[in-house]
């Protein structure tokens, strides 16, 4: 709590100091403000196959998006707010039967909902920016995870500085989390939810409102998450970043990543690159999620030839012994952070303990053939060890993603995605669960 108070006082002082240089009139600040937003239509269909039980197909359709207003920058000071909404249509009448209606596009009990998702004040001076209030954050272990209708949002104090050349420094304190609609996929919480980016307890009703960071994650109020990071581009071919997340009374998370590119020795037509990421987690304070002493590492190699890109990624987590809790060597990510190189479109088993995962992806942009289309196909495999707390056997997922930006309608994006999960879960008796899933998304940005 002391850290929270100190950051609050610092933020107020920062804005007060800046206001000494403000002009007398604020009229232009509002008259020159900007309206932006997105209209999104999302349809999803998943056919679930269970070797022990009844197969079923569930569908859902929703339309919504957000409308945002930001004032103009006046002597460094600006304000912003955004209204978010999701509304179902053509869904079955028994909306709470999740074998009929998919739960990931709407709110509690598959109802429509709307919310004031962003409401912030921002102040810029020289190379520093302070942003306070409800906002969107995209960092490795705290993220928007825009996978369904509405993404995750945060309430935070965020200070960034770029005084050092090619370097961004960030200091933040995050107090609240508003789960997006995708989090409803993890209604049971548990080890699957907390390693896939969401709550460790029942997250099905944790949607549409801002919750204390600890309350959302572990059902106990905490002093939030304090963040410090540095990102530095050593040169045009080498970038490093380091993040530390101090989740009070839960865990400390260290995230590091290095991205490198170079010239191919054989031909200039090939543009190779390599990225390496490491995550280290340790329990702290009251250990509200129990014992955590986990490490994850991954590497990804890309080869780009004009409009074609091929990538191969591999990751690994430490194994649990028979006496260790499922979470002890797993990577816990309870606030939407999902940076893993080996994640599938849905399957995120790479963070479970004792998992060796690899992913192959091929992408092609058809722009030089006269079509504004980008397509990706992928396959990812999860070699599961015992004592991971969720599944008793290996899993895999394949899929594709096609994005089309029609020239006839400016700012419209049409997207078709599919994933095919094989043995997503295998129980102690050997019964399996898998599915075929298709999504259609239309985004109109303005």
Secondary structure as GFF3:
##gff-version 3
##sequence-region A 1 446
A	DSSP	alpha_helix	2	19	.	.	.	ID=ss1
A	DSSP	alpha_helix	27	31	.	.	.	ID=ss2
A	DSSP	beta_strand	34	50	.	.	.	ID=ss3
A	DSSP	beta_strand	56	70	.	.	.	ID=ss4
A	DSSP	beta_strand	77	88	.	.	.	ID=ss5
A	DSSP	three_ten_helix	108	110	.	.	.	ID=ss6
A	DSSP	beta_strand	113	125	.	.	.	ID=ss7
A	DSSP	beta_strand	128	135	.	.	.	ID=ss8
A	DSSP	beta_strand	153	161	.	.	.	ID=ss9
A	DSSP	beta_strand	167	178	.	.	.	ID=ss10
A	DSSP	three_ten_helix	181	186	.	.	.	ID=ss11
A	DSSP	alpha_helix	190	195	.	.	.	ID=ss12
A	DSSP	beta_strand	211	212	.	.	.	ID=ss13
A	DSSP	alpha_helix	213	218	.	.	.	ID=ss14
A	DSSP	beta_strand	225	235	.	.	.	ID=ss15
A	DSSP	beta_strand	238	247	.	.	.	ID=ss16
A	DSSP	beta_strand	251	263	.	.	.	ID=ss17
A	DSSP	beta_strand	270	283	.	.	.	ID=ss18
A	DSSP	beta_strand	293	305	.	.	.	ID=ss19
A	DSSP	beta_strand	308	317	.	.	.	ID=ss20
A	DSSP	three_ten_helix	349	351	.	.	.	ID=ss21
A	DSSP	beta_strand	355	365	.	.	.	ID=ss22
A	DSSP	three_ten_helix	367	369	.	.	.	ID=ss23
A	DSSP	beta_strand	373	384	.	.	.	ID=ss24
A	DSSP	beta_strand	395	404	.	.	.	ID=ss25
A	DSSP	beta_strand	412	426	.	.	.	ID=ss26
A	DSSP	beta_strand	432	445	.	.	.	ID=ss27
###
